[in-house]
Amino acid sequence: MRAFKFVIPMVLLVGGVAWVMLNKNFTDVPVMSRFYITLGAMVLSGVISFFLFPKNEGERR
């Protein structure tokens, strides 16, 4: 349940922003390198957000 609430939207948001920024500001970088940078940013943000957000939002102490 946590993955659908926080992780997946975060990954999609980071991927979209990274792709737009790389295409706008770094056009001299090859397309495949931009794709791999974006993919790495998506994976890293997904892993970080998976461990930072709580498992159950309703069960707070």
C-alpha contacts under 8 A as a table, 3 or more apart, distances in Angstrom:
res1	aa1	res2	aa2	distance
1	M	4	F	5.56
1	M	5	K	6.55
2	R	5	K	5.23
2	R	6	F	6.12
2	R	7	V	7.13
2	R	50	F	7.86
2	R	53	F	7.92
2	R	54	P	7.71
2	R	55	K	6.02
2	R	56	N	7.33
3	A	6	F	5.75
3	A	7	V	4.87
3	A	8	I	6.05
3	A	50	F	7.15
4	F	7	V	6.36
4	F	8	I	5.72
4	F	9	P	7.51
5	K	8	I	7.08
5	K	9	P	7.21
6	F	9	P	5.85
6	F	10	M	6.14
6	F	49	S	7.29
6	F	50	F	7.75
6	F	53	F	7.36
7	V	10	M	5.15
7	V	11	V	6.10
7	V	46	G	5.54
7	V	49	S	5.82
7	V	50	F	5.88
8	I	11	V	5.08
8	I	12	L	6.20
8	I	46	G	7.20
9	P	12	L	5.12
9	P	13	L	6.02
10	M	13	L	5.12
10	M	14	V	6.10
10	M	45	S	7.16
10	M	46	G	6.84
10	M	49	S	7.49
11	V	14	V	5.26
11	V	15	G	6.01
11	V	42	M	5.04
11	V	43	V	7.20
11	V	45	S	6.15
11	V	46	G	5.42
12	L	15	G	5.06
12	L	16	G	6.06
12	L	42	M	7.25
13	L	16	G	5.23
13	L	17	V	6.17
14	V	17	V	5.24
14	V	18	A	5.91
14	V	41	A	6.98
14	V	42	M	6.00
14	V	45	S	7.24
15	G	18	A	5.17
15	G	19	W	6.04
15	G	38	T	5.76
15	G	39	L	7.03
15	G	41	A	6.84
15	G	42	M	5.35
16	G	19	W	5.22
16	G	20	V	6.20
17	V	20	V	5.21
17	V	21	M	6.06
18	A	21	M	5.19
18	A	22	L	6.00
18	A	38	T	5.71
18	A	41	A	7.52
19	W	22	L	5.22
19	W	23	N	6.05
19	W	34	R	7.33
19	W	35	F	7.53
19	W	38	T	6.03
20	V	23	N	5.20
20	V	24	K	6.00
21	M	24	K	5.14
21	M	25	N	5.87
21	M	26	F	7.59
22	L	25	N	5.50
22	L	26	F	5.06
22	L	27	T	7.00
22	L	34	R	6.46
23	N	26	F	5.86
23	N	27	T	5.61
23	N	34	R	7.82
24	K	27	T	6.56
26	F	29	V	5.79
27	T	30	P	7.45
29	V	33	S	6.64
29	V	34	R	6.63
30	P	33	S	5.36
30	P	34	R	6.40
31	V	34	R	5.09
31	V	35	F	6.19
32	M	35	F	4.91
32	M	36	Y	6.19
33	S	36	Y	5.08
33	S	37	I	6.13
34	R	37	I	5.11
34	R	38	T	6.12
35	F	38	T	5.12
35	F	39	L	6.07
36	Y	39	L	4.95
36	Y	40	G	6.04
37	I	40	G	5.12
37	I	41	A	6.20
38	T	41	A	5.09
38	T	42	M	6.20
39	L	42	M	5.08
39	L	43	V	6.26
40	G	43	V	5.19
40	G	44	L	6.05
41	A	44	L	5.17
41	A	45	S	6.01
42	M	45	S	5.29
42	M	46	G	6.06
43	V	46	G	5.07
43	V	47	V	6.22
44	L	47	V	5.26
44	L	48	I	6.20
45	S	48	I	5.13
45	S	49	S	5.95
46	G	49	S	5.23
46	G	50	F	5.96
47	V	50	F	5.11
47	V	51	F	6.56
48	I	51	F	5.50
48	I	52	L	6.16
49	S	52	L	5.01
49	S	53	F	5.90
50	F	53	F	5.99
51	F	54	P	7.63
54	P	57	E	6.10
56	N	59	E	5.62
56	N	60	R	7.86
57	E	60	R	6.79
